[in-house]
Amino acid sequence: MPQDAEIIAVGSEMLTSQRIDTNSLYIADQLNALGVEVRRKLIIGDDRALLTDAVQSALNHAGIVILTGGLGPTEDDVTRQAVAGALGRELVFSQEICDGIEARFRRRQRKMAEINKRQAYVVEGAEVLPNPNGTAPGQWIPHDGRVVVLLPGPPDEMKPLFAQECVSRFTKLLPAQVIRARFYRVTGFTESDLDALIAPVYTKYTNPSTTILASPGDIQIHLRARCGSAEDAERLLAEVGDPMEELLGTHLFSRNGDPLEAIIGTLLRERNATLSIAESCTGGMVGQRITSIAGSSDYFVGGFVTYTGRMKTDLLGVDPGLIAQHTAVSEEVARAMAEGARARTSSTFAISITGEAGPESSTGAPVGTIFLGFAGPDGPPEALRFAMPGDRPRIRGFATQAALDLLRRRLLRLD
């Protein structure tokens, strides 16, 4: 049986902004643990013809097709009919399932509505998967060397059913295989420059697969190897990943997917050091990221959001003459902000941000001009200038990432 899967989430409500398909995330995670790659995920509304076509298409590409939802008792619950049509099979009424549903209603001192009998129909040849948490059972349907699985939509029914009924069946059915991954995070590159650098390495391989994901200032590289043993998978990951790491150099800040703020927290703890922050154009975004890490109170003293010149003077002690002479968006003011934050909190290190995030400039500096300040115990405060691309949200995101990376580099004394 081909060891790839497709997942189809069924329900028109999943195509609105009010509902998110979390079932597919859970199933994909469970399948990956079994060494199965999910090649495609679909959301199909309550349309029998579309769903029939989707199941037939999935069977052309994958050995495992899993559907969640659409097993209820109402007319818009069309999963059973669509799957039966896709497989060319009949729907068969099960008196045993019907009796079980009726008993469930009696235990709740309710009378089963006639419409609930719809849930007692199973696809011809299906193995019924008991659902102790709901009225809709799952179905396990072998088909031409493949398997189609029907699961209820409510997560509190689907998850225990999958764990109790499906995992053991897949374990028996599938050959020994594992998926292992490396999850790099890189800063200081554009996506195109990064790809040009590492493509000569990863394009030689289809296993492991390589995926590059970009966000402002933070690029992720996912390597995934699927092999018959963990040893073989780790060997392939090293074969591709180790040369990549050499090329990435100091731009590589995480080898396990941890965000930059988590890396910084570890570095500060290792040094028994503390941190304070002074922010202007980012309005607290750096502090938010630092404090998003559990236990950040071990090293984070506090921060200042000084959006105006007066607040830079009153809270951080920035000389108003510096602002008058150089403007608030300047190397001199960035240094003074970092020095002031460190002095007022007695922190080991301090970083600062001041800049023009747009859409218009208030100081005459080009939009995207950012100054980052750093103050520490081993020398005078310093500042660096950056030209950040994009609109206001992107500029602020780039600036936040660059400030955290400056701190990482100074903690590691990389440059």
MIBA-96938 format. One line per field, with one value per residue: residue number from 0; z negated, x negated, y negated of N, C-alpha, C in turn. Coordinates in steps of 0.02 Angstrom, whole numbers. Layout:
BEGIN
marlum <- NUM	...
nz <- Z	...
nx <- X	...
ny <- Y	...
caz <- Z	...
cax <- X	...
cay <- Y	...
cz <- Z	...
cx <- X	...
cy <- Y	...
REM end
This chain:
BEGIN
marlum <- 0	1	2	3	4	5	6	7	8	9	10	11	12	13	14	15	16	17	18	19	20	21	22	23	24	25	26	27	28	29	30	31	32	33	34	35	36	37	38	39	40	41	42	43	44	45	46	47	48	49	50	51	52	53	54	55	56	57	58	59	60	61	62	63	64	65	66	67	68	69	70	71	72	73	74	75	76	77	78	79	80	81	82	83	84	85	86	87	88	89	90	91	92	93	94	95	96	97	98	99	100	101	102	103	104	105	106	107	108	109	110	111	112	113	114	115	116	117	118	119	120	121	122	123	124	125	126	127	128	129	130	131	132	133	134	135	136	137	138	139	140	141	142	143	144	145	146	147	148	149	150	151	152	153	154	155	156	157	158	159	160	161	162	163	164	165	166	167	168	169	170	171	172	173	174	175	176	177	178	179	180	181	182	183	184	185	186	187	188	189	190	191	192	193	194	195	196	197	198	199	200	201	202	203	204	205	206	207	208	209	210	211	212	213	214	215	216	217	218	219	220	221	222	223	224	225	226	227	228	229	230	231	232	233	234	235	236	237	238	239	240	241	242	243	244	245	246	247	248	249	250	251	252	253	254	255	256	257	258	259	260	261	262	263	264	265	266	267	268	269	270	271	272	273	274	275	276	277	278	279	280	281	282	283	284	285	286	287	288	289	290	291	292	293	294	295	296	297	298	299	300	301	302	303	304	305	306	307	308	309	310	311	312	313	314	315	316	317	318	319	320	321	322	323	324	325	326	327	328	329	330	331	332	333	334	335	336	337	338	339	340	341	342	343	344	345	346	347	348	349	350	351	352	353	354	355	356	357	358	359	360	361	362	363	364	365	366	367	368	369	370	371	372	373	374	375	376	377	378	379	380	381	382	383	384	385	386	387	388	389	390	391	392	393	394	395	396	397	398	399	400	401	402	403	404	405	406	407	408	409	410	411	412	413	414
nz <- 0	44	-53	-83	-127	-115	-180	-210	-260	-305	-281	-268	-357	-387	-291	-320	-412	-543	-591	-619	-545	-644	-659	-552	-578	-694	-649	-548	-625	-700	-598	-544	-650	-631	-522	-404	-269	-243	-100	-48	-101	-111	-113	-103	-63	-110	4	104	233	257	152	179	297	241	157	249	323	222	197	309	284	156	26	-90	-140	-232	-304	-393	-482	-430	-461	-530	-573	-486	-332	-266	-297	-212	-194	-204	-94	12	8	26	156	223	209	274	207	104	-21	-178	-295	-470	-595	-720	-747	-747	-856	-957	-953	-987	-1117	-1178	-1178	-1262	-1384	-1416	-1442	-1334	-1180	-1031	-880	-720	-617	-658	-621	-504	-535	-554	-440	-343	-238	-115	-157	-252	-406	-563	-672	-838	-928	-1073	-1122	-1051	-933	-803	-724	-675	-516	-437	-288	-181	-16	139	108	37	-96	-162	-280	-388	-497	-643	-655	-772	-877	-1006	-992	-879	-905	-1018	-959	-846	-910	-984	-895	-766	-762	-803	-700	-587	-623	-613	-479	-405	-338	-427	-463	-480	-516	-521	-571	-539	-597	-553	-595	-530	-517	-444	-308	-143	-72	59	71	-26	26	143	88	20	105	196	114	60	171	229	175	151	42	-108	-107	-71	-137	-128	-224	-241	-344	-408	-429	-481	-433	-399	-385	-339	-353	-306	-328	-272	-315	-332	-457	-609	-618	-483	-437	-515	-470	-336	-359	-419	-313	-224	-306	-382	-290	-253	-373	-388	-281	-317	-434	-557	-541	-567	-694	-766	-789	-815	-795	-890	-932	-911	-1028	-1126	-1116	-1156	-1288	-1343	-1327	-1409	-1535	-1548	-1568	-1683	-1675	-1653	-1568	-1492	-1401	-1281	-1186	-1039	-898	-882	-985	-1098	-1049	-1052	-1188	-1207	-1137	-1207	-1334	-1301	-1321	-1434	-1602	-1582	-1673	-1746	-1689	-1623	-1655	-1632	-1527	-1423	-1338	-1242	-1158	-1120	-1109	-1232	-1324	-1305	-1362	-1495	-1548	-1513	-1521	-1412	-1335	-1296	-1207	-1120	-1047	-988	-909	-830	-796	-846	-783	-767	-775	-890	-982	-993	-1056	-1177	-1227	-1251	-1346	-1447	-1482	-1534	-1643	-1724	-1762	-1811	-1739	-1660	-1521	-1388	-1258	-1122	-1017	-888	-761	-592	-551	-463	-390	-346	-365	-516	-550	-444	-406	-295	-270	-350	-402	-534	-695	-803	-970	-1089	-1249	-1368	-1492	-1448	-1373	-1286	-1249	-1094	-924	-782	-611	-507	-354	-330	-235	-156	-213	-354	-456	-416	-424	-562	-608	-551	-617	-751	-749	-708	-816	-918	-863	-859	-997	-1023	-950	-1017	-1142	-1111	-1061	-923	-822
nx <- -42	-31	-119	-70	39	202	306	472	575	740	879	979	970	837	783	799	758	780	748	613	511	454	445	376	245	215	231	133	17	23	13	-112	-192	-182	-258	-200	-174	-78	-7	88	216	387	532	699	860	1033	1071	1121	1082	961	885	882	806	686	645	623	519	421	395	325	200	154	122	192	341	423	570	653	798	968	1045	1160	1340	1419	1487	1386	1273	1167	1064	1058	1138	1068	941	975	1023	907	829	901	995	1128	1237	1265	1386	1366	1431	1379	1298	1397	1475	1383	1370	1499	1505	1413	1481	1587	1522	1502	1625	1705	1796	1753	1741	1817	1735	1607	1576	1510	1377	1345	1310	1188	1043	1036	943	867	777	840	804	806	884	876	907	1003	1142	1113	1031	861	787	694	624	564	494	452	314	292	344	489	545	674	715	791	840	834	702	684	738	678	536	510	565	484	362	389	440	386	245	183	225	165	33	16	39	-51	-219	-377	-429	-495	-485	-595	-653	-733	-735	-771	-804	-830	-908	-933	-941	-870	-732	-759	-898	-941	-895	-970	-1094	-1087	-1025	-1109	-1145	-1026	-948	-996	-934	-787	-740	-803	-658	-647	-588	-557	-512	-458	-457	-446	-611	-640	-674	-623	-684	-639	-683	-643	-653	-612	-622	-666	-717	-761	-895	-940	-864	-913	-1043	-1028	-975	-1085	-1173	-1123	-1091	-1206	-1304	-1226	-1217	-1348	-1357	-1261	-1309	-1335	-1210	-1117	-1011	-936	-916	-815	-693	-656	-604	-682	-674	-667	-793	-873	-830	-883	-1021	-1038	-1005	-1108	-1214	-1182	-1121	-1033	-902	-846	-732	-710	-591	-532	-470	-423	-337	-326	-335	-452	-467	-350	-377	-488	-431	-340	-393	-390	-439	-519	-533	-643	-751	-712	-699	-622	-533	-529	-415	-438	-373	-372	-477	-484	-451	-559	-657	-606	-586	-697	-805	-865	-960	-884	-945	-1014	-910	-858	-965	-998	-882	-747	-760	-896	-1069	-1133	-1030	-976	-1082	-1084	-958	-967	-1070	-1010	-901	-968	-1035	-929	-865	-960	-1002	-1092	-1110	-1049	-934	-883	-760	-729	-646	-582	-433	-332	-168	-217	-357	-414	-526	-605	-693	-711	-568	-569	-694	-789	-858	-955	-998	-1125	-1176	-1295	-1399	-1531	-1589	-1570	-1404	-1322	-1265	-1169	-1126	-986	-900	-743	-631	-467	-293	-215	-181	-272	-397	-404	-402	-521	-612	-596	-639	-772	-824	-820	-907	-1025	-1050	-1068	-1186	-1276	-1276	-1334	-1449	-1477	-1506
ny <- 60	-111	-230	-360	-495	-571	-698	-739	-863	-882	-986	-1128	-1232	-1238	-1313	-1443	-1594	-1570	-1444	-1332	-1211	-1099	-965	-904	-942	-871	-737	-732	-746	-628	-532	-562	-520	-387	-368	-410	-516	-662	-713	-798	-909	-938	-1042	-1017	-1071	-1038	-955	-832	-784	-853	-804	-667	-668	-718	-615	-511	-568	-578	-443	-410	-457	-429	-310	-307	-375	-492	-546	-675	-720	-758	-647	-651	-653	-728	-799	-866	-797	-712	-624	-481	-438	-497	-436	-302	-311	-351	-238	-145	-66	2	-70	-2	45	54	143	167	55	-42	0	-23	-163	-199	-147	-229	-351	-316	-298	-426	-464	-500	-504	-424	-510	-480	-518	-492	-366	-370	-371	-242	-179	-98	-94	30	171	109	92	66	-67	-87	-222	-288	-412	-478	-477	-442	-316	-275	-223	-95	-62	50	42	92	114	1	-112	-183	-296	-342	-470	-543	-718	-809	-860	-805	-682	-627	-623	-531	-416	-396	-373	-258	-163	-174	-191	-70	14	-45	-27	111	126	47	41	48	-112	-276	-451	-582	-744	-901	-1066	-1214	-1385	-1546	-1704	-1868	-1852	-1870	-1779	-1735	-1752	-1664	-1541	-1534	-1512	-1387	-1297	-1222	-1117	-1053	-1021	-908	-803	-706	-645	-679	-789	-964	-1115	-1287	-1423	-1588	-1733	-1903	-1939	-1815	-1659	-1496	-1331	-1175	-1010	-848	-679	-517	-352	-176	-156	-242	-272	-274	-381	-488	-488	-530	-658	-719	-715	-806	-916	-954	-1011	-1121	-1193	-1237	-1327	-1422	-1477	-1603	-1656	-1561	-1526	-1435	-1262	-1176	-1230	-1324	-1489	-1652	-1728	-1630	-1571	-1678	-1690	-1573	-1599	-1711	-1657	-1563	-1647	-1707	-1831	-1989	-2081	-2231	-2340	-2469	-2546	-2626	-2651	-2520	-2498	-2410	-2282	-2204	-2178	-2105	-1987	-1938	-1914	-1817	-1694	-1564	-1585	-1696	-1796	-1766	-1829	-1945	-2113	-2228	-2348	-2497	-2597	-2722	-2836	-2968	-3115	-3182	-3081	-2998	-3075	-3098	-2969	-2891	-2972	-3032	-3155	-3304	-3389	-3305	-3249	-3364	-3402	-3290	-3224	-3112	-2993	-2924	-2878	-2925	-2947	-2818	-2750	-2821	-2789	-2650	-2651	-2725	-2642	-2532	-2590	-2634	-2519	-2437	-2327	-2191	-2194	-2297	-2340	-2444	-2525	-2638	-2728	-2754	-2698	-2723	-2763	-2885	-2997	-3066	-3135	-3164	-3069	-2930	-2824	-2668	-2677	-2623	-2624	-2530	-2507	-2458	-2412	-2362	-2277	-2276	-2378	-2537	-2603	-2558	-2582	-2532	-2555	-2524	-2487	-2454	-2353	-2368	-2386	-2470	-2368	-2266	-2329	-2355	-2224	-2172	-2255	-2220	-2086	-2106	-2177	-2082	-1989	-2062	-2069	-1932	-1908	-1991	-1932	-1811	-1858	-1869	-1961
caz <- 0	41	-122	-86	-148	-105	-231	-185	-312	-272	-315	-241	-409	-387	-239	-345	-458	-612	-611	-596	-539	-688	-653	-505	-610	-739	-610	-515	-676	-716	-541	-541	-701	-603	-461	-346	-247	-218	-39	-32	-145	-77	-148	-55	-93	-111	73	116	295	248	106	216	341	200	133	306	337	169	206	364	264	89	1	-148	-134	-295	-304	-457	-478	-383	-480	-573	-552	-447	-260	-240	-315	-150	-187	-191	-26	60	8	58	228	248	209	311	159	76	-93	-210	-360	-524	-652	-781	-761	-763	-925	-1001	-956	-1025	-1187	-1203	-1192	-1321	-1444	-1431	-1451	-1275	-1126	-970	-822	-662	-574	-682	-589	-449	-559	-559	-374	-334	-170	-106	-168	-302	-475	-605	-726	-892	-951	-1138	-1141	-1007	-900	-736	-725	-619	-470	-410	-226	-134	53	191	80	0	-150	-172	-350	-402	-567	-660	-653	-835	-899	-1066	-971	-829	-931	-1053	-913	-807	-952	-1009	-843	-702	-769	-804	-633	-543	-644	-584	-406	-373	-350	-474	-434	-526	-489	-565	-543	-567	-590	-561	-589	-505	-511	-409	-237	-107	-53	122	59	-63	71	188	49	-2	157	222	68	50	234	248	137	142	-27	-138	-72	-99	-130	-153	-242	-259	-377	-414	-467	-511	-382	-424	-338	-364	-321	-328	-298	-288	-303	-368	-526	-633	-602	-414	-430	-545	-426	-280	-383	-428	-248	-195	-354	-405	-244	-257	-433	-374	-237	-352	-482	-615	-528	-594	-766	-799	-755	-836	-784	-941	-907	-933	-1097	-1169	-1113	-1197	-1357	-1363	-1332	-1469	-1593	-1552	-1591	-1744	-1656	-1647	-1508	-1489	-1332	-1269	-1119	-1014	-842	-887	-1033	-1146	-1015	-1076	-1255	-1202	-1117	-1262	-1388	-1278	-1342	-1505	-1644	-1562	-1732	-1772	-1660	-1596	-1709	-1612	-1466	-1417	-1273	-1243	-1089	-1106	-1134	-1304	-1363	-1303	-1411	-1563	-1573	-1499	-1533	-1349	-1333	-1243	-1157	-1069	-1004	-949	-861	-785	-792	-886	-742	-757	-810	-956	-1027	-1005	-1107	-1241	-1252	-1280	-1406	-1498	-1506	-1576	-1705	-1766	-1786	-1835	-1702	-1631	-1452	-1365	-1187	-1107	-947	-868	-688	-553	-526	-411	-318	-332	-409	-562	-564	-383	-387	-251	-302	-352	-438	-602	-734	-860	-1019	-1134	-1305	-1409	-1540	-1422	-1328	-1280	-1209	-1022	-886	-713	-569	-459	-308	-329	-179	-165	-244	-426	-494	-400	-452	-634	-618	-537	-669	-811	-739	-705	-884	-954	-835	-884	-1065	-1019	-927	-1069	-1195	-1086	-1036	-855	-783
cax <- 0	-69	-120	-54	109	238	357	528	620	805	926	980	950	764	764	812	707	798	724	546	501	400	442	323	180	206	222	67	-33	26	-12	-185	-223	-182	-299	-158	-173	-15	-23	137	273	441	595	754	924	1084	1090	1108	1045	892	851	869	748	626	624	595	454	374	376	277	135	133	143	235	385	460	621	682	858	1020	1074	1218	1404	1459	1483	1323	1218	1167	1001	1069	1161	1016	888	1003	1024	838	801	946	1024	1193	1242	1300	1412	1344	1477	1339	1281	1460	1493	1336	1387	1562	1489	1378	1534	1625	1482	1510	1697	1731	1818	1714	1779	1812	1680	1543	1563	1462	1309	1336	1290	1115	1023	1029	875	832	772	866	759	850	875	910	920	1052	1188	1089	971	816	786	629	645	511	516	401	247	290	393	527	568	723	712	837	810	817	636	685	756	630	468	506	580	424	310	407	460	349	172	162	237	113	-31	14	45	-106	-287	-417	-454	-497	-499	-635	-655	-771	-695	-816	-779	-885	-893	-983	-939	-807	-717	-792	-970	-951	-887	-1028	-1150	-1082	-996	-1156	-1148	-965	-917	-1022	-897	-714	-733	-749	-627	-665	-538	-579	-456	-485	-420	-493	-672	-645	-662	-625	-703	-617	-708	-606	-677	-571	-663	-645	-742	-780	-966	-946	-836	-960	-1102	-1011	-970	-1152	-1205	-1100	-1089	-1271	-1332	-1185	-1236	-1411	-1343	-1221	-1354	-1306	-1141	-1076	-1005	-899	-918	-758	-631	-643	-607	-740	-666	-684	-866	-899	-818	-933	-1086	-1038	-1008	-1175	-1260	-1154	-1116	-966	-890	-793	-718	-680	-562	-493	-426	-393	-282	-321	-336	-509	-450	-299	-409	-529	-389	-300	-427	-378	-499	-560	-546	-710	-803	-686	-685	-565	-542	-502	-389	-446	-354	-385	-541	-478	-454	-629	-693	-581	-593	-762	-859	-897	-971	-843	-989	-1028	-851	-853	-1019	-1003	-814	-737	-779	-967	-1116	-1148	-972	-971	-1131	-1063	-900	-992	-1108	-962	-863	-1012	-1050	-870	-843	-1019	-1006	-1158	-1109	-989	-929	-834	-738	-696	-647	-524	-396	-286	-179	-252	-413	-405	-590	-641	-729	-670	-529	-607	-756	-786	-920	-955	-1050	-1144	-1219	-1315	-1452	-1599	-1609	-1522	-1345	-1331	-1203	-1174	-1073	-958	-848	-696	-585	-397	-246	-224	-186	-333	-454	-405	-421	-593	-650	-593	-683	-841	-845	-833	-967	-1082	-1063	-1097	-1255	-1319	-1284	-1380	-1508	-1488	-1538
cay <- 0	-174	-256	-431	-504	-633	-711	-780	-887	-891	-1030	-1196	-1279	-1242	-1361	-1511	-1620	-1554	-1378	-1314	-1138	-1074	-892	-884	-950	-814	-676	-735	-733	-556	-494	-573	-478	-319	-369	-425	-586	-688	-749	-849	-917	-973	-1057	-1013	-1086	-985	-945	-761	-773	-876	-759	-605	-681	-727	-548	-475	-598	-560	-373	-406	-483	-411	-244	-317	-433	-499	-599	-691	-759	-738	-583	-663	-625	-774	-792	-893	-752	-673	-587	-410	-429	-516	-385	-242	-324	-352	-170	-101	-18	-14	-84	54	27	97	141	165	-15	-77	18	-57	-233	-204	-136	-289	-400	-293	-312	-498	-472	-535	-460	-434	-533	-436	-541	-465	-301	-381	-358	-169	-154	-92	-77	102	196	69	114	12	-89	-112	-290	-291	-481	-508	-430	-424	-275	-281	-166	-77	-31	70	34	99	105	-62	-112	-245	-298	-394	-487	-597	-785	-841	-838	-763	-615	-604	-608	-466	-362	-384	-344	-191	-116	-180	-186	1	42	-70	3	178	122	12	66	9	-173	-332	-517	-624	-811	-956	-1127	-1270	-1454	-1586	-1775	-1906	-1837	-1867	-1710	-1718	-1745	-1601	-1484	-1530	-1487	-1317	-1254	-1171	-1060	-1013	-999	-843	-752	-707	-621	-717	-845	-1029	-1167	-1351	-1466	-1653	-1786	-1959	-1930	-1748	-1609	-1428	-1278	-1110	-950	-790	-616	-458	-293	-117	-158	-308	-282	-294	-448	-536	-492	-573	-727	-746	-720	-869	-971	-978	-1061	-1182	-1231	-1272	-1383	-1472	-1510	-1636	-1674	-1507	-1536	-1381	-1197	-1136	-1267	-1374	-1558	-1690	-1749	-1573	-1565	-1732	-1673	-1523	-1631	-1754	-1613	-1533	-1699	-1737	-1901	-2017	-2120	-2282	-2360	-2534	-2543	-2682	-2636	-2453	-2503	-2355	-2217	-2164	-2154	-2053	-1924	-1914	-1888	-1760	-1633	-1549	-1592	-1753	-1839	-1750	-1871	-2008	-2160	-2270	-2386	-2565	-2617	-2795	-2851	-3038	-3140	-3198	-3019	-2974	-3115	-3090	-2900	-2861	-3019	-3053	-3227	-3336	-3419	-3254	-3244	-3425	-3406	-3232	-3196	-3051	-2935	-2936	-2834	-2952	-2936	-2746	-2733	-2850	-2751	-2587	-2666	-2746	-2584	-2491	-2625	-2641	-2453	-2399	-2263	-2177	-2216	-2333	-2354	-2497	-2534	-2700	-2728	-2778	-2640	-2745	-2771	-2948	-3010	-3123	-3167	-3175	-3008	-2888	-2771	-2607	-2689	-2597	-2622	-2485	-2521	-2404	-2431	-2306	-2293	-2267	-2430	-2592	-2586	-2562	-2584	-2511	-2581	-2476	-2510	-2399	-2358	-2350	-2432	-2481	-2306	-2229	-2366	-2343	-2154	-2166	-2290	-2179	-2029	-2129	-2194	-2019	-1958	-2100	-2046	-1864	-1913	-2019	-1882	-1760	-1893	-1844	-2014
cz <- 0	-27	-125	-101	-123	-157	-201	-245	-279	-314	-288	-293	-412	-335	-257	-392	-531	-637	-580	-597	-581	-683	-608	-536	-656	-700	-576	-565	-693	-660	-533	-591	-678	-539	-398	-331	-223	-159	-22	-85	-109	-127	-95	-92	-87	-42	93	179	289	204	139	261	300	176	191	325	285	177	264	343	198	70	-58	-137	-196	-289	-374	-446	-427	-398	-524	-542	-503	-372	-231	-260	-259	-142	-169	-118	25	64	41	134	259	255	250	268	136	3	-123	-280	-412	-583	-717	-799	-781	-835	-975	-1008	-998	-1100	-1218	-1220	-1255	-1385	-1464	-1439	-1395	-1224	-1063	-913	-763	-619	-594	-651	-530	-470	-565	-491	-368	-261	-166	-114	-221	-369	-519	-662	-781	-913	-1017	-1158	-1097	-973	-832	-742	-667	-574	-441	-347	-183	-62	100	165	44	-57	-154	-243	-358	-477	-582	-662	-719	-861	-960	-1052	-924	-860	-970	-1008	-871	-848	-971	-953	-781	-709	-766	-735	-584	-560	-614	-508	-373	-385	-400	-438	-486	-487	-542	-531	-577	-550	-606	-559	-578	-502	-474	-335	-208	-86	10	112	21	-17	119	152	38	51	185	177	72	115	260	219	144	73	-61	-93	-108	-85	-162	-164	-267	-294	-390	-459	-493	-458	-413	-368	-371	-322	-350	-291	-320	-267	-343	-440	-544	-616	-530	-403	-457	-501	-366	-301	-392	-362	-213	-243	-373	-356	-243	-316	-422	-330	-273	-405	-540	-603	-555	-669	-802	-757	-773	-829	-837	-912	-939	-1006	-1146	-1172	-1159	-1271	-1384	-1373	-1394	-1533	-1603	-1580	-1656	-1735	-1651	-1588	-1521	-1417	-1332	-1196	-1102	-959	-845	-944	-1080	-1114	-1038	-1145	-1253	-1184	-1173	-1316	-1366	-1299	-1417	-1544	-1627	-1620	-1764	-1748	-1634	-1652	-1693	-1550	-1468	-1346	-1273	-1172	-1071	-1133	-1209	-1347	-1361	-1354	-1482	-1590	-1566	-1510	-1470	-1349	-1278	-1190	-1102	-1020	-959	-894	-808	-766	-833	-849	-723	-797	-882	-1005	-1041	-1059	-1175	-1270	-1284	-1345	-1463	-1526	-1552	-1643	-1752	-1792	-1817	-1802	-1675	-1561	-1439	-1290	-1177	-1033	-940	-792	-658	-522	-473	-435	-298	-383	-452	-574	-501	-361	-343	-291	-296	-386	-511	-633	-794	-906	-1063	-1188	-1348	-1453	-1511	-1373	-1323	-1240	-1135	-988	-814	-674	-519	-414	-298	-272	-200	-195	-319	-465	-480	-428	-527	-649	-606	-593	-734	-806	-739	-774	-924	-928	-855	-955	-1065	-999	-980	-1126	-1175	-1062	-967	-811	-821
cx <- -44	-64	-113	21	136	293	410	572	685	848	923	959	874	738	780	757	722	770	656	540	441	393	384	254	165	191	153	12	-36	-2	-87	-221	-226	-223	-261	-160	-103	-31	26	191	324	496	649	819	973	1114	1071	1066	972	853	836	808	683	600	593	527	402	350	328	206	110	159	190	276	428	507	645	744	907	1051	1135	1283	1443	1446	1417	1262	1212	1104	1012	1090	1106	961	914	1004	955	809	844	978	1092	1186	1287	1323	1390	1392	1439	1319	1342	1480	1447	1351	1450	1549	1454	1430	1573	1588	1487	1584	1727	1751	1779	1760	1767	1752	1613	1527	1514	1391	1295	1318	1214	1102	1011	955	836	830	792	817	802	832	911	930	972	1094	1163	1027	925	820	716	643	584	537	457	330	238	340	423	555	616	723	762	801	793	749	637	711	702	563	465	520	518	371	326	417	414	274	149	172	183	45	-38	9	-19	-173	-322	-444	-451	-508	-539	-645	-708	-734	-741	-778	-839	-863	-949	-988	-872	-795	-755	-867	-984	-946	-946	-1088	-1146	-1054	-1046	-1163	-1083	-934	-944	-980	-822	-696	-800	-721	-645	-610	-565	-519	-484	-434	-469	-552	-685	-625	-670	-643	-684	-648	-671	-631	-631	-610	-635	-668	-761	-853	-975	-919	-884	-1022	-1088	-1005	-1038	-1186	-1185	-1107	-1157	-1304	-1292	-1207	-1301	-1400	-1306	-1261	-1317	-1235	-1093	-1072	-968	-902	-859	-692	-616	-647	-666	-734	-680	-760	-898	-889	-868	-1002	-1091	-1042	-1078	-1225	-1237	-1145	-1044	-963	-836	-789	-690	-656	-526	-446	-394	-342	-273	-325	-394	-494	-398	-330	-451	-486	-342	-330	-416	-443	-542	-573	-613	-762	-778	-666	-625	-582	-509	-476	-387	-435	-368	-454	-539	-483	-525	-671	-672	-595	-663	-821	-895	-901	-928	-884	-1007	-971	-846	-905	-1016	-935	-810	-757	-852	-1008	-1127	-1091	-964	-1020	-1108	-1003	-922	-1029	-1061	-922	-905	-1025	-989	-845	-899	-1024	-1076	-1163	-1046	-992	-875	-819	-708	-699	-584	-490	-344	-213	-213	-308	-399	-469	-629	-682	-683	-630	-566	-675	-748	-856	-909	-1013	-1063	-1190	-1233	-1374	-1522	-1621	-1556	-1461	-1358	-1263	-1218	-1115	-1052	-909	-801	-646	-512	-354	-257	-228	-250	-395	-460	-426	-495	-634	-652	-641	-757	-867	-862	-896	-1029	-1100	-1095	-1171	-1301	-1328	-1334	-1447	-1528	-1521	-1534
cy <- -62	-206	-332	-437	-570	-638	-757	-799	-908	-938	-1101	-1247	-1288	-1291	-1433	-1531	-1601	-1487	-1365	-1238	-1117	-999	-869	-891	-891	-750	-675	-720	-659	-514	-502	-529	-405	-314	-383	-499	-604	-733	-804	-849	-960	-989	-1059	-1028	-1028	-976	-874	-750	-795	-828	-692	-613	-686	-660	-509	-502	-578	-488	-363	-425	-455	-342	-249	-381	-436	-558	-611	-735	-732	-672	-591	-637	-668	-767	-818	-852	-699	-629	-514	-398	-444	-463	-321	-252	-322	-283	-121	-48	-43	-36	-30	33	78	90	137	93	-54	-63	-18	-131	-243	-194	-197	-344	-380	-308	-385	-516	-516	-483	-476	-457	-486	-454	-511	-397	-310	-363	-283	-139	-154	-74	-2	122	158	105	55	-3	-120	-183	-299	-362	-515	-455	-407	-381	-292	-219	-158	-35	-13	65	38	84	39	-58	-182	-242	-357	-406	-543	-664	-816	-815	-793	-693	-586	-582	-543	-407	-345	-349	-271	-141	-117	-167	-114	33	19	-37	73	176	95	47	22	-53	-229	-396	-554	-691	-853	-1020	-1186	-1336	-1500	-1659	-1810	-1892	-1856	-1794	-1689	-1709	-1680	-1541	-1477	-1500	-1412	-1270	-1204	-1110	-1020	-989	-933	-786	-762	-681	-632	-771	-910	-1079	-1231	-1396	-1532	-1696	-1843	-1945	-1861	-1697	-1539	-1379	-1212	-1055	-890	-728	-560	-396	-234	-115	-229	-323	-306	-365	-501	-543	-537	-646	-758	-758	-785	-928	-997	-1026	-1127	-1225	-1268	-1333	-1439	-1510	-1541	-1660	-1621	-1515	-1480	-1318	-1152	-1173	-1318	-1444	-1595	-1711	-1692	-1563	-1617	-1717	-1622	-1555	-1675	-1712	-1585	-1583	-1732	-1812	-1923	-2065	-2173	-2307	-2430	-2535	-2607	-2659	-2567	-2448	-2444	-2286	-2173	-2136	-2099	-1987	-1896	-1881	-1833	-1693	-1623	-1554	-1651	-1801	-1823	-1799	-1938	-2054	-2203	-2309	-2454	-2574	-2692	-2821	-2924	-3058	-3154	-3136	-2989	-3011	-3100	-3020	-2871	-2908	-3040	-3130	-3258	-3370	-3370	-3249	-3305	-3426	-3351	-3202	-3132	-2988	-2945	-2886	-2859	-2939	-2862	-2724	-2758	-2812	-2686	-2599	-2686	-2688	-2541	-2525	-2626	-2574	-2412	-2331	-2254	-2204	-2255	-2342	-2407	-2498	-2603	-2703	-2757	-2717	-2659	-2746	-2837	-2957	-3072	-3162	-3185	-3116	-2965	-2837	-2705	-2614	-2668	-2601	-2576	-2502	-2462	-2432	-2370	-2325	-2295	-2321	-2484	-2570	-2597	-2565	-2564	-2539	-2528	-2513	-2451	-2407	-2348	-2405	-2434	-2415	-2267	-2263	-2352	-2270	-2143	-2198	-2250	-2120	-2050	-2148	-2132	-1985	-1996	-2078	-1977	-1868	-1942	-1970	-1828	-1790	-1869	-1897	-2078
REM end
